[in-house]
Amino acid sequence: MTASAFQISTPFNIPYRPCGSFIAKSSPSSQLYSFSVKASELEEGLTDEEKTIIRVFRQCGPSVAFVTSFLTTPNTSNNRNNRSNRNNRDNDNNRKGENNRPPNTGRSLGSGSGFIVDKDGYLVTNYHVIQSAYELNESLQRTRNITAATVDMLTPSVVKPFVDSFINNTITGSIINSEDAAKVYVRINSSTKYQLVDVVGVRPDLDIAVLKIRPNNANSASPSEETTTDALDVIKIGSSSKLLVGQRVVAIGNPFGLDQTVTAGVVSSLNRDITGVAGNKITNCVQTDASINPGNSGGPLLNSQGELVGVNTMIISTSGSNAGIGFAVPSDSVEKAALQIIENHRRKHGGIASKGSKTNKRGYIGFTLASDEVTMELWKKKEKNGVLVIDVKENSPAEEGGLIATSFSKKTGVLIGDVIVAINGKEITSGLKEVEEDLRKCVQGEQINLTVEKFDGTRKVVYLTLS
């Protein structure tokens, strides 16, 4: 008996539709049947549009995370507080999306969605998703600084150890000396394990925040299971400037705590200005009718190629639920801000080197590249298969490697410099953005080779060691 010929009727004569591997029961007295169906067979009869949405979800779903934050439960709480925290925890555990919550956590401070943008464990979410936790921790740090400065200033050195001991043994001391007042956790791809993250940077003006998974995470919901970032799936970032009104888009998130929820719609409008959490206007936002509800905030808005084109941030609704008017922060703005935060964090903290890297600091080449428009105009080509070098810094790897910059003189006019057409043998096909992405991965001390084309069409390979 084949799957296509198999049909089971309920007591109400409503046929089941075969859908993967399952067990169906037609009546209390009937037998149980089970069988498997290939994914390709399940897609038979689906429209191209349906197949596209399925493909985007399968491709990007593993990169989407549930983001949540909690108050930290002080270790010095009395029994009454402990009972209260247990009651709160039991109540919260009954809510959707709050099962298996992390240990030693108090009241929930909010939740939303996020997505992975870097294999080292960096994620992007909305700032307002983690705002309460972030502001509490910032306030705690200010309190620490003020307390330390006041004690140092007012306490004689002879009695200072006794004052410090008194403060440390009080409730106030336990709060001041605690690691954080609130903690932020993520669950990636419907995992049951919470992973503790740090907020490494925020941009309230864009309503985005960048999170970083703590390595060897001892504060996860499964302490015996180490956190690893080796198998993280990264969402590819596309260009929001290339969107068209009417174009199909897909949103993935966790509305009301329901993990891995996918909705689809179209780009309803472009270049919308919305007021963000910081009170300023966020420009060039994407308006969509893809269903966005509370909990979707911080999740990705994707095009049909599975590329990020926006970060879902807010809706207009009289009921608080989706009314077909949602907005996403454009990916062009998000990419620039998030990469800057990540690079600053890596420089400040040393970062986590990828396996095989000699260092984790971004390498320096020492040149300036032209925009795609300038390159195509001066290079007299319509394709984005090269990027023009317009400036070379003195004593830089670029100068030592012999790269030639574009120059200008009154007698000869513009003298076209080298055009980078390949990096480490990989041909350039998408212009400046592709070159920047490839070079951003390069680290200090790494040797690379650039294939450059002269204005007369001749090519040569330049070898550089990044500083």
C-alpha positions as CSV (number, residue, x, y, z in Angstrom):
1,M,0.0,0.0,0.0
2,T,1.6,3.3,-1.1
3,A,1.4,6.6,0.7
4,S,-0.4,8.2,-2.2
5,A,-3.2,5.6,-2.2
6,F,-3.5,5.5,1.6
7,Q,-6.4,7.2,3.2
8,I,-7.9,7.0,6.7
9,S,-11.4,8.2,7.5
10,T,-12.5,9.4,10.9
11,P,-15.8,8.4,12.4
12,F,-17.1,11.7,10.8
13,N,-15.8,10.6,7.4
14,I,-13.2,13.5,7.3
15,P,-10.1,12.2,5.5
16,Y,-6.6,12.7,7.0
17,R,-4.0,14.1,4.7
18,P,-0.8,12.2,4.8
19,C,1.9,14.6,6.3
20,G,5.2,13.0,7.0
21,S,5.6,10.1,9.4
22,F,2.6,9.8,11.7
23,I,0.3,7.5,13.4
24,A,-3.4,7.8,12.7
25,K,-6.4,6.1,14.5
26,S,-9.7,5.9,12.8
27,S,-11.8,4.6,15.7
28,P,-11.3,3.1,19.1
29,S,-11.6,-0.4,17.6
30,S,-9.4,0.1,14.5
31,Q,-5.7,-0.7,14.1
32,L,-2.8,1.9,14.2
33,Y,-1.1,2.6,10.9
34,S,2.3,4.4,10.4
35,F,4.3,5.2,7.3
36,S,6.9,7.7,6.1
37,V,6.7,10.2,3.2
38,K,9.6,11.9,1.6
39,A,9.8,15.7,1.9
40,S,9.7,16.0,-1.9
41,E,6.5,14.1,-2.0
42,L,5.0,16.4,0.6
43,E,5.8,19.3,-1.7
44,E,3.9,17.9,-4.6
45,G,1.1,20.1,-5.6
46,L,2.4,23.1,-3.7
47,T,2.7,26.4,-5.5
48,D,6.1,28.0,-6.2
49,E,5.3,30.6,-3.7
50,E,4.6,28.0,-1.0
51,K,7.8,26.2,-1.8
52,T,9.7,29.4,-1.5
53,I,8.4,30.2,2.0
54,I,9.2,26.6,3.1
55,R,12.7,26.9,1.7
56,V,13.3,30.2,3.4
57,F,12.1,28.8,6.7
58,R,14.2,25.7,6.5
59,Q,17.2,27.8,5.6
60,C,16.9,30.6,8.2
61,G,14.8,29.0,11.0
62,P,17.9,27.5,12.7
63,S,19.4,31.0,13.1
64,V,16.4,32.5,14.9
65,A,16.4,32.6,18.7
66,F,14.0,33.2,21.5
67,V,15.3,36.1,23.7
68,T,14.2,36.6,27.3
69,S,15.5,38.3,30.4
70,F,14.9,37.9,34.1
71,L,15.7,39.5,37.4
72,T,18.6,37.8,39.2
73,T,17.5,36.1,42.4
74,P,19.9,37.3,45.2
75,N,21.5,34.4,47.1
76,T,20.8,36.1,50.4
77,S,17.1,36.0,50.0
78,N,15.1,34.8,53.0
79,N,12.8,31.9,52.9
80,R,9.8,34.0,52.3
81,N,11.5,35.5,49.2
82,N,12.5,32.1,48.1
83,R,8.9,30.8,48.4
84,S,7.7,33.9,46.4
85,N,10.3,33.3,43.7
86,R,9.3,29.6,43.5
87,N,5.7,30.6,43.1
88,N,6.5,33.2,40.5
89,R,8.6,30.6,38.7
90,D,5.8,28.0,38.8
91,N,3.3,30.6,37.4
92,D,5.7,31.6,34.7
93,N,6.4,28.0,33.8
94,N,2.8,27.6,32.9
95,R,3.0,30.4,30.3
96,K,3.8,29.6,26.7
97,G,7.5,29.8,25.9
98,E,8.6,29.9,29.5
99,N,9.3,26.2,30.1
100,N,12.7,25.0,31.4
101,R,13.5,28.5,32.5
102,P,17.1,29.2,33.8
103,P,18.0,28.5,37.4
104,N,18.2,31.4,40.0
105,T,15.9,33.7,38.1
106,G,13.2,35.9,39.4
107,R,10.5,37.9,37.6
108,S,10.5,38.0,33.8
109,L,11.5,41.3,32.3
110,G,10.3,40.7,28.8
111,S,11.0,38.5,25.8
112,G,11.2,38.6,22.0
113,S,13.2,37.3,19.1
114,G,16.7,37.6,17.7
115,F,18.9,36.0,15.1
116,I,22.6,35.0,14.7
117,V,24.8,37.2,12.7
118,D,28.2,35.8,13.5
119,K,29.5,32.3,14.1
120,D,31.4,33.5,17.2
121,G,28.0,33.7,18.9
122,Y,26.8,37.3,18.2
123,L,23.1,37.9,17.8
124,V,20.9,40.9,16.9
125,T,17.6,41.7,18.6
126,N,15.6,44.8,19.3
127,Y,16.8,47.1,22.0
128,H,13.4,47.3,23.6
129,V,13.4,43.5,24.0
130,I,16.3,43.7,26.5
131,Q,15.9,47.3,27.6
132,S,14.8,46.6,31.2
133,A,17.6,44.2,31.9
134,Y,20.2,46.5,30.2
135,E,19.1,49.6,32.2
136,L,19.0,47.7,35.5
137,N,22.5,46.4,35.0
138,E,23.8,49.9,33.9
139,S,22.1,51.4,37.0
140,L,23.8,48.7,39.2
141,Q,27.2,49.5,37.7
142,R,26.7,53.2,38.5
143,T,25.7,52.3,42.0
144,R,28.9,50.3,42.4
145,N,31.0,53.1,41.2
146,I,29.3,55.7,43.4
147,T,29.5,53.4,46.5
148,A,33.2,52.7,46.0
149,A,34.0,56.3,45.4
150,T,32.1,57.4,48.5
151,V,33.6,54.8,50.8
152,D,37.1,55.7,49.6
153,M,36.5,59.4,50.1
154,L,34.8,59.4,53.5
155,T,36.2,56.3,55.3
156,P,39.6,56.5,57.1
157,S,42.0,53.9,55.9
158,V,42.2,52.3,59.4
159,V,38.5,51.4,59.6
160,K,37.9,50.9,55.8
161,P,38.2,47.1,56.0
162,F,35.5,47.0,58.7
163,V,33.2,49.2,56.6
164,D,33.7,47.1,53.5
165,S,33.0,43.9,55.6
166,F,29.8,45.5,56.9
167,I,28.6,46.5,53.5
168,N,29.4,43.1,52.0
169,N,27.4,41.3,54.7
170,T,24.2,43.3,54.1
171,I,21.5,42.9,51.5
172,T,22.7,46.1,49.9
173,G,26.2,44.5,49.7
174,S,24.9,41.3,48.1
175,I,23.1,43.3,45.4
176,I,26.1,45.6,44.8
177,N,28.5,42.7,44.6
178,S,26.3,40.5,42.5
179,E,27.4,39.9,38.9
180,D,24.2,41.4,37.3
181,A,20.9,42.7,38.5
182,A,19.3,41.0,35.5
183,K,20.3,38.4,33.0
184,V,19.5,37.8,29.4
185,Y,19.1,34.3,27.9
186,V,18.5,32.9,24.4
187,R,17.1,29.6,23.1
188,I,18.2,29.0,19.6
189,N,16.2,27.1,17.0
190,S,13.5,25.8,19.5
191,S,16.2,24.4,21.8
192,T,15.1,23.6,25.3
193,K,18.4,24.9,26.7
194,Y,18.8,28.5,27.7
195,Q,22.1,30.1,27.0
196,L,23.3,33.1,29.0
197,V,24.3,36.1,26.8
198,D,26.0,39.4,27.4
199,V,24.6,42.7,26.0
200,V,27.8,43.9,24.2
201,G,26.3,47.0,22.7
202,V,23.1,48.9,22.0
203,R,21.8,51.4,19.5
204,P,18.6,52.8,20.9
205,D,18.3,55.2,18.0
206,L,17.9,52.2,15.7
207,D,16.2,50.0,18.4
208,I,18.8,47.3,18.0
209,A,21.0,45.5,20.5
210,V,23.9,43.0,19.9
211,L,24.2,40.0,22.2
212,K,27.0,37.6,22.7
213,I,26.7,34.0,23.9
214,R,29.0,33.3,26.8
215,P,31.5,30.6,26.0
216,N,31.4,27.4,28.2
217,N,28.2,28.7,29.6
218,A,27.9,27.5,33.2
219,N,24.7,29.4,33.7
220,S,22.6,27.7,31.1
221,A,19.5,25.7,32.0
222,S,21.6,22.5,31.5
223,P,24.9,23.3,33.4
224,S,26.5,20.0,32.4
225,E,26.1,20.9,28.7
226,E,28.8,23.3,27.5
227,T,27.8,26.1,25.2
228,T,29.3,25.9,21.8
229,T,29.2,28.2,18.9
230,D,30.8,25.8,16.3
231,A,27.5,24.8,14.7
232,L,25.7,28.1,14.7
233,D,23.9,29.0,11.5
234,V,24.3,32.7,10.4
235,I,21.7,34.6,8.6
236,K,23.0,36.2,5.4
237,I,22.4,40.0,5.3
238,G,20.8,41.4,2.2
239,S,20.3,45.0,1.0
240,S,17.1,46.7,2.1
241,S,17.7,49.4,-0.6
242,K,17.0,46.9,-3.3
243,L,13.5,46.1,-2.0
244,L,10.4,46.8,-4.2
245,V,6.9,47.5,-3.0
246,G,4.9,44.3,-3.5
247,Q,7.9,42.0,-3.1
248,R,7.3,38.9,-1.0
249,V,8.9,38.8,2.5
250,V,8.9,36.3,5.3
251,A,9.0,36.9,9.1
252,I,10.3,34.4,11.6
253,G,9.9,34.9,15.3
254,N,8.4,33.9,18.6
255,P,5.0,35.7,19.0
256,F,3.6,35.1,22.4
257,G,6.5,32.8,23.1
258,L,5.6,30.4,20.3
259,D,9.0,29.3,18.9
260,Q,9.7,29.2,15.2
261,T,6.6,30.9,14.0
262,V,6.7,31.8,10.3
263,T,4.4,34.3,8.6
264,A,4.6,35.8,5.1
265,G,3.4,38.9,3.4
266,V,4.6,41.6,1.0
267,V,6.5,44.9,1.2
268,S,3.6,47.3,1.7
269,S,5.7,50.5,1.5
270,L,9.3,51.7,1.8
271,N,11.1,54.6,3.4
272,R,8.7,54.9,6.3
273,D,9.8,57.0,9.3
274,I,8.8,55.6,12.7
275,T,9.5,56.8,16.2
276,G,11.8,54.4,18.1
277,V,12.2,53.7,21.8
278,A,14.7,56.5,22.1
279,G,12.1,59.0,20.9
280,N,13.9,59.7,17.6
281,K,12.9,58.9,14.1
282,I,14.1,55.7,12.5
283,T,14.2,56.4,8.8
284,N,13.8,54.2,5.7
285,C,11.9,51.5,7.6
286,V,10.2,48.7,5.7
287,Q,6.4,48.5,6.1
288,T,4.9,45.0,5.7
289,D,1.6,43.2,6.1
290,A,3.4,40.0,7.2
291,S,1.8,39.1,10.5
292,I,3.9,40.6,13.4
293,N,2.7,40.2,17.0
294,P,4.2,40.8,20.5
295,G,7.2,38.5,20.7
296,N,8.2,39.0,17.0
297,S,10.2,42.0,17.9
298,G,13.9,41.5,17.1
299,G,13.2,38.7,14.6
300,P,14.3,38.8,11.0
301,L,12.3,40.0,8.0
302,L,13.6,38.0,5.0
303,N,13.4,38.2,1.2
304,S,12.8,35.2,-1.0
305,Q,16.5,34.3,-1.1
306,G,16.6,34.0,2.7
307,E,18.5,37.2,3.1
308,L,17.9,39.7,6.0
309,V,16.2,42.9,4.7
310,G,14.9,44.2,8.1
311,V,14.5,43.6,11.8
312,N,10.9,43.5,12.9
313,T,10.4,46.2,15.5
314,M,6.8,47.5,15.9
315,I,3.2,47.4,14.7
316,I,0.3,49.8,14.5
317,S,-2.7,48.3,16.1
318,T,-5.8,49.3,18.1
319,S,-5.9,45.9,19.8
320,G,-2.2,45.2,20.5
321,S,-2.1,42.3,18.0
322,N,-1.4,42.2,14.3
323,A,-3.5,44.4,12.1
324,G,-1.5,44.1,8.9
325,I,0.7,47.2,9.5
326,G,4.2,46.2,10.7
327,F,7.6,47.9,10.5
328,A,11.1,46.7,10.3
329,V,14.4,48.5,10.7
330,P,16.2,48.4,7.3
331,S,19.0,45.8,7.1
332,D,21.4,48.4,5.6
333,S,21.3,50.4,8.8
334,V,21.3,47.3,11.0
335,E,24.3,45.8,9.3
336,K,26.5,48.8,9.7
337,A,25.6,49.4,13.3
338,A,25.8,45.7,14.4
339,L,29.2,45.2,12.7
340,Q,30.6,48.3,14.4
341,I,29.4,47.1,17.8
342,I,30.9,43.6,17.2
343,E,34.2,45.0,16.0
344,N,34.5,47.3,19.0
345,H,33.7,44.5,21.3
346,R,36.3,42.2,19.8
347,R,38.9,45.0,20.0
348,K,38.1,45.7,23.6
349,H,37.8,42.1,24.9
350,G,40.1,40.3,22.5
351,G,37.2,38.4,21.0
352,I,37.0,34.7,20.4
353,A,39.2,33.6,17.6
354,S,37.9,31.3,14.9
355,K,39.5,27.9,14.9
356,G,42.8,28.1,13.1
357,S,43.2,31.8,13.4
358,K,46.5,33.1,14.7
359,T,44.9,36.2,16.1
360,N,41.4,37.6,16.5
361,K,42.1,41.3,15.7
362,R,40.9,42.6,12.4
363,G,43.7,43.1,9.9
364,Y,44.7,46.4,8.4
365,I,45.3,46.9,4.7
366,G,45.5,50.7,4.3
367,F,43.4,51.6,1.3
368,T,40.1,53.3,0.4
369,L,37.7,51.7,-2.1
370,A,35.2,53.5,-4.3
371,S,31.5,53.0,-4.3
372,D,30.0,50.7,-6.9
373,E,28.6,53.7,-8.8
374,V,32.0,55.4,-9.0
375,T,33.7,52.2,-10.0
376,M,31.3,51.4,-12.8
377,E,31.4,55.0,-14.1
378,L,35.2,55.3,-14.2
379,W,35.9,51.6,-15.1
380,K,33.3,51.8,-17.9
381,K,31.6,48.6,-16.9
382,K,28.1,47.8,-16.0
383,E,28.7,44.7,-13.8
384,K,29.8,44.9,-10.2
385,N,32.7,42.5,-10.7
386,G,35.4,44.8,-9.4
387,V,36.1,47.6,-6.9
388,L,38.3,50.6,-7.7
389,V,41.1,51.6,-5.3
390,I,40.9,55.4,-4.8
391,D,43.5,55.9,-2.1
392,V,46.5,54.0,-0.6
393,K,47.9,55.0,2.8
394,E,51.6,55.5,3.3
395,N,53.6,52.7,5.0
396,S,50.6,50.4,4.8
397,P,50.4,46.8,3.6
398,A,48.6,48.1,0.5
399,E,51.5,50.4,-0.4
400,E,54.1,47.7,0.3
401,G,52.3,45.3,-1.9
402,G,52.4,47.8,-4.8
403,L,48.7,48.7,-5.1
404,I,48.1,51.8,-7.3
405,A,45.5,54.4,-6.2
406,T,43.4,56.5,-8.5
407,S,44.8,60.0,-9.0
408,F,43.9,63.3,-10.7
409,S,45.9,66.0,-12.5
410,K,44.9,69.0,-14.5
411,K,47.0,67.8,-17.5
412,T,45.8,64.1,-17.7
413,G,42.6,64.2,-15.7
414,V,41.6,61.1,-13.8
415,L,44.2,58.3,-13.8
416,I,42.4,55.1,-13.0
417,G,44.1,53.0,-10.3
418,D,43.9,49.3,-9.6
419,V,40.6,47.5,-9.7
420,I,40.3,44.6,-7.3
421,V,38.6,41.7,-9.2
422,A,39.4,38.7,-7.0
423,I,40.4,38.0,-3.4
424,N,42.4,34.8,-2.7
425,G,41.4,33.6,-6.2
426,K,37.7,34.2,-5.6
427,E,36.2,36.4,-8.3
428,I,34.2,39.5,-7.2
429,T,30.6,39.4,-8.4
430,S,28.7,41.7,-6.1
431,G,30.9,44.8,-5.8
432,L,32.0,46.8,-2.8
433,K,29.8,45.0,-0.2
434,E,31.3,41.6,-1.1
435,V,34.8,42.9,-0.9
436,E,34.2,44.5,2.5
437,E,32.6,41.2,3.8
438,D,35.6,39.1,2.6
439,L,38.2,41.5,4.0
440,R,36.4,41.9,7.3
441,K,37.2,38.3,8.0
442,C,40.9,38.8,7.6
443,V,43.0,39.1,10.8
444,Q,46.4,40.6,11.7
445,G,49.3,38.6,10.3
446,E,47.2,36.9,7.7
447,Q,48.6,36.7,4.1
448,I,46.2,37.4,1.3
449,N,46.4,37.9,-2.4
450,L,44.4,40.3,-4.5
451,T,44.0,40.1,-8.2
452,V,43.9,43.6,-9.7
453,E,43.1,44.8,-13.2
454,K,44.7,47.8,-14.8
455,F,42.8,50.2,-17.0
456,D,44.3,48.6,-20.1
457,G,42.8,45.3,-19.1
458,T,46.0,43.5,-17.9
459,R,45.9,41.7,-14.6
460,K,48.4,40.9,-11.9
461,V,48.3,39.3,-8.4
462,V,49.4,41.4,-5.4
463,Y,50.4,39.7,-2.2
464,L,49.8,41.4,1.2
465,T,50.5,40.6,4.9
466,L,47.9,42.4,7.0
467,S,49.1,44.5,10.0
